[in-house]
Amino acid sequence: MTSETPVDLTAFVKTYDVRGLVGSQLTPEVVEAFGAAFADEIGSGADEIVVGHDMRDSSPGFAEAFSRGATARGANVTLLGLCSTDETYFASGSRNAPAAMFTASHNPATYNGIKFSRAGAQGISLDTGLSSIRDRAAGFLADGITAGGERGTVTPFDALPSYAAYLRQLVDLSAIRPIKIVVDAGNGMGGLTVPAVLGTAAGLPELPIEIIPLYFELDGTFPNHEANPLEPANLVDLQKAVVEHGADLGLAFDGDADRCFVVDEKGDAVTPSAVAAIVAVREIARVRAAAPDESISVIHNLITSRAVPEAIEQAGATPVRTRVGHSLIKDEMKATGAIFGGEHSAHYYFRDFWGADNGMLAALHVLAEFGAGPDPLSVLTDRYTPYSASGEINSTVVDVPAAYARIVDAYTGKGDFDELDGLTVSGSYDDGEFWWFNVRPSNTEPLLRLNAEAATPSGMARVRDAVLALIRQ
């Protein structure tokens, strides 16, 4: 069957995944074409493709349509059903099979999308195969999907028990002090994975953790708040509940549960940079204990806090600074052999998880570190938050190149320039206090993204406000 109205796939095939509006952009026909295209791109023949989906209303039907396209081209599909994105990475890694996950992550209910992986949970971006998948899909939409030999099979598989057991194996929480936590699943896939990993739903032994659940009901309409904890408004319910229940900390997951955000006992948000530093130090110590002579590297993207590379160096490892980007960091994990990678956006990557990101695994590390000591979480995380950061500030700009040029002119001679990803300028005030900022243009919108940091809140505000004035002039 061919499409009567041409669909512009370039409008919703993004740099790292497919993300579009259900009905007008993503339809069963389009998704079926992506299934056929993915099978051809990976050269699967009769090999396995893992397919999972989140709780959005459109996701089960899309997973079925994708499977039809893939099996038509001869691929055998292992259908995970409802799962988190990092569950598909687990299945892709442990089964050494390519995977497709249907989710739009934190986007509103009107969206859906596809995250692709090669075998071993390796990322796929526009530069590493996604553009070819897009173009193949466009061809199938125009000309129809023809049989690629013998039709493949579809086999259901529940990955949750083995996924939960594997994470428990990586981080042992059995001996921590008793703790009480509030978890906000945002009506997303954390409502399925948290009871399995931190509770007994997958048949694992009970942990010394009392869980107070918020919005664990799987509901792709997100009736309580968007499942995007990066937005402060979406953390308010969790922050309030932590204080009301006298909990030790709170965890918030995004819609597909691959990112995790942390709130301390006071209800204050813990920066992803602090989480990255905590996990990095733990992973370095673990690897160092097992292999004292191993050369250890840890990845951090260029807009994490300066405290992250400092913590990595102090722990005896080498920090590797990278550009921002999901598939890019996966590629860097593989290329460098890094044991861990942390991003400002609360994506955390682990060598022991095939270089893929796993918010749940990062949460286990935080719980283990907190549960092994006597201090409140705020005291623990303060050690890794010595500086003041602005967070990411987006500005809509009519003429992005002109705004960029104003910043270059204003700071030429005042700091060191670095163009690894956008423009990073670093310098110091007359009193010796350091400062830095990064400005990155959006790939898809007329936006400039600003991140700034300095040793003190006043120093940060000074550089933040100065650069914002130039951007918005």
N, C-alpha and C positions, 0 to 999 in steps of 0.2 A: 504493500500500500504506500502511495506517495503522498506528499503534502501538497494540497492545492494552493495554499498561501505560503510563500517562502518565509522561513523563520530566520531571523538574524541571530545566529548563535554567538557572534562576537559581542552582543550586547550583554550577555550574562555568563559567558565563560570568562572567569576572572583569572588573575595571575596564578592563584594556587588551587582554585576549585571552581565548580559550577554553582552559581547562586542566582536564582531568578524568581519571578512572580509565578505562582501556580495558576494555570489556566491560560494566561496570555503568553507566557514564555515557556514554562515547563508544562508539557502535556504528556500523557502516556505515549503518544506517537514519538515525540521528541526523545523521551527517556529510553524508549525501545531502541531508537537509533544510536543513542549513546552506549547502550549495552552491546550492540553489534560492533560498534566502533572500538570499544574498549577490548573486546575479545580479539579483534584483529590487531590492534596496536600491540598488545602484549604477546601475540603469536601463540595463543593458548592451545589451539587445536582442541584436544580432549582434556586438557589440564583444568585444574580447579580455579574458580573465581569465587571469592568470599563476598557475600552481599549482606549488609545489615541496614537497619533503618531506625530512626527515632520515633517519637510518639505523635508527630504531626499527622493530621487527618489524611493528608495526601501520601504519606510515606509508604504505607504497606502496598498500595496500588502501584506506586512508582517502582518499588523493589521488584514487584512481579513483572512489570513491563520491561524493566532492565534485564531481568532474568530471561524473558522471552527473546529479547534481542541477542543476548550473549549465547544462549543455547542454540539459536538458529544458526549461529556461526560456528557451532561445534564445541563450545566450552561447556564444562560441567560446573554448575553453580552449587555452592554450599550456602544455604540461606540461614542466616543467623536469627532473623526476625528482629524483635525489639532489642536494642542494645545501645551502649554508648559508643562514641567514636573510638575511644581507646580500646574497647573490646574488639573492634574490627582490626585495630593495629595488632592486638594480641593474637587474633586468629591468623592474620596475615603473616606475622612473625613466626609463630609456633608451627604453623602448617606450611610455611614458605610458599604462600600463595598470594597472588594479587588480590586486591579488595576494592570494593566500592561501598561507601557509606552514604545513605540518604539522610541529610540533615541540612538545615540552614543555620545551625549553631544557635546564636543569640538573636537572630533576626526575627521580626514579627511573624505572626501565624500565616500571613499571606505569602510568605516565601518558602521555598525549599531549595535543595541543592544536592550536589554530589561531591564527596571527597574521595579521590582516587589514591591508591597505593600500588606500587609494584610489589612483587614477592619480597618477603622480609620486611614489610612495613616501610619500604622506601618511598619517599614523597614523589609526586608528579606535579610539575608546574608547567606553565606555558613553554618554557625553554627546554623542558625535559620530557615532552610527550603530550602535554595537554592540548597544545595547538593542533597536533596531528589527530588526536581523538576528536577534537571539534570538527576538523575538516572532513574526517571520515564520516562522522555523524551527519554532516551536511550532505554528503554524497548519498548516504542511505535514505535521508529524507527526500532527496530529489528523485532517486532512481528506484527506491524500494530495497528491502533487505532480502537478499537471495540466500539460499541454503549454503552453508560452508562445510559440506560433507555431512556425516551423520549427526543428527541433532543431539545436543548434550542433555544431561539430566539435571534435575533440581533435587537436592537432598537437604532436609532441615537439620540444623545442628545448634544446640544450646551451648554457647561458649562461656556462659556466666560462671558455672561452678569452677572450671579450670582456670578462668581468668582471676577469680577471687583467690583461689588457692595459690596461684603464682605470685600475686602481690603480697599476700601474707608471708610467703617464703622469702621475698626480697626484704621486707621490713617486719621484724618480729615485735609485736606489741603485747605479747602475753605477760611480760614482767613489768609493764609500766604501772605507775600508781593509779588508783581509781580516778577517773576524770569524767566530767559531765560536759557534753558538747551540744550545741544547737546546730542543726544542719538545714540550710535552705536549699532545696532542690529546684525551686522555681518552676515546679510542675514539669520539669525535664527529666532526663534519663538518670540523674542522680537518685531519683526516687526508686529506681530499680537496682542500681549498683551499690549504693551506700548500705542498705540492709544486708547485701550479700558479702561485702568486703569487711565492713565494720561490725556487722551483726552476725546472725546465725542462719540467715535465709538461704545460704548456699550449702548448709550442712557443716560449716566450720565451727570450731570451738568458740565459746563465748569469750569475749574480751572484757577487760575491766573498764568498759566505756559505756556510760549512759547516754543514749541519743535522744534528744528532743527534736522530733521532725517538724519541719515547716514545708508545706506544699509538696508532699511526696506523691500526690496523685498525678499520674501521667496524663497531661492535658495539653495538647498542641495549640490550644487557643490562649494559653498563658493567662488565666483569669485573675491572677493575683498581682503579678508584675512581670515585665519582660525578663527573660532568663539571661540577662546581661549584667553580671556583677561588676563589670568595669565602670558602669554608670552608678555614681553614689546613691541616687534615688532608689536603686534596686537593692541596696544593702540595708535600708532603713528598718525593715521588718526584722531582719536578722540581728541587727545591732540592739534593737529594743528588746528582743526576746532573750538575748544573752544576758543583759543586765537584769531583766525581770526574773529569770530563772536562776540567777547566781551561777551561771555556767562558767567553765574555765576558758572556753573559747567558742568561736562559731566558724562554720565552713559554709561557703556558698558556691554552687556549681552553675555553670552556664547550661544552655539547653541540651547540648549533646554530651555534657559532663566531662569534657576533656580539659576544661580549665577549672581551677579551684582558687577561691579567694578566702582570706583568713581575717577574722575579727578577734581582737583580744578580749580579756575579761571585762574591760571598761566599755566595750562596744566600739572601740576605735579600730579602723581598718588598718591592717598590717600591709605594708607595701609589698608588691611582688618582688621587688629587689631584695628586701629582707628575707623573704621566703627562699629566694634563689641562693642567697648567701648561706643560710642555714643548711639547706640541702647540699650545697656544694661542699661545705666543710665536712658534713657527715659522709658523703660519698668519697671524698679524698681520704678521710681516715680509714674507711672500710677497705678501699683498694690498697692503701699503703700498708695496712696490716697484713693483707694477703700476699702482696708483692712489693716488698720494701724497695726494690731497685727499679720499679717501673717508672717511666717518665709520664707524669700525669698532666693532662690538659683539661680545662673546663671552659666551655663557651659562654659568653654573655653578649647580648647585642649592645650596640653603642649607646642606647639611651637608658640602660639600667644605671643605677646609682654607682658613683665612683667607689662606694663601699664594697661592691661585689668583687671587682678585680683585686681590691686590697685584701679582702677576706680569703680569696683564692691563693694569692701570693703568700699570705701569712700562714696558710695551711700547708705550704710547700709544693704547690702546683703552679702550672703556667696558665694564666688567663688568655683566652683567644677572643679578640673583639671582632664581631661580625656586623653585617648589615641586618636590618629588620626583615623578617620574612620566614614563614613557616617551613616551606619546602627547602628554602635556602639553608636554614639551620639544620634540617635533617641531613642535607647533603654534606654540610660542614662536619656534622657529628661523624659521618662515615669517613670523610676524607682525613680528618685529624685524629680519629680514634679517641675523641674526647669522651670522658666518662659521664659528663653531665652538661646540660645547657640550660640557661635561664633567660627568659624574655620579660620585658616590662609589662607585657600583656597577660601575664600569668600562664604562659605556656612553659612547661618544664620537660626537658628531654633527657632520656636515660639510655646509656649504652646497654644496660641490662634489660632494656625494653626495646631492643632493636633500633635504638637511636630515635625512637618516636616519642611524642609528648604524651604525658599522662598526669592529669591533675590529681587524680586519686592517689597515685604513688607519691607525689609531692606532699599531699595531705598526711599520708602515713608517716613520712619523715618528720613533719612538724609535730605530729602527735607523739612520735617516739622521742624526739628531743625534749619536748615539754614534759612528757611523762617520766623521763629519766632523772629529772632534777626537781628542786624544791620551789623554784621561783614562779611567780605569775608569768603568763605569756608576755605581758607588756614589758616586764623586766628583761626577759630573754630577747625579745625583738628589738628593744632599744639599743642593745649592743651592736646590732647590725643596721641601725638607722642613725648614724652619727651626723648626717648632713640634711639639708633642707631641699626638697625637690618640688617642682611646680606641678608635676603630672603633665599629661599631654593636653595641650590647648589647641583647638582647631579654629582657624580663622578663614572665613570665606573671602577670597581676594579676586578682584576682577582681573588684574594683571599680575599673575604670579611671578613671571620673570622680572618685572619692574620692582616688586617688593623684595625679591631675592637680591637684586642689584643694590638696593638701598642698604640692605644689611651688610653686604660686602664692603660698600664704600664706608659705612659708619665704623666698621670694626677693623678695617685694614690698618695694621700697625699697632693695634690694641690687644691682639691675641693671636694664637696659633690657629691656622686654618687646616681643616681636614675634610675631604670630600668623599669619604668612604661611602656614605649614604646621606644624601642631602649635604648640608653644610654644618659642620661642628666647629665652633670657635671656643677656645679655652684660654683663660688668662687669670690674672689676679688683680685685686684692688691694691691701693697704695699701702694698706696695712698688712698685706700679704695674704689676705683671705682669697682662696681659689674660687673661681666660678667657671661654668661652661654652659653652653646651650647648643641645641641642635635644631635646625629647621629643615623639614622634609616636605617636598610637594607631594600631594596625593597623586596616585597613578590614574585615578578615575574621576576626580572632582576638582573644581577650582579652589582647593584648600591648601593652606600651609599649616603644618603641624609643628608646634613648638614644644620642646622639653628643655627645662633649665634646672640647674642645681648650683648650690653654693654651700659654703661651710656653715652659714647661719641663715635664719629666716629672712633677716633684713637684707643680707647680701643676695639671696635668691630673688626676693621681690624687686630689688634694684635692677638686676639684669633681665628678669622676666618682663618688667614693665617697659624697659627701654627697647627691647626687641619687639614687643607687641606694638608699641607706638610706631615703629618703623614698618611693620607688617601692615598695620591698619591705616596708615597715613593717607 
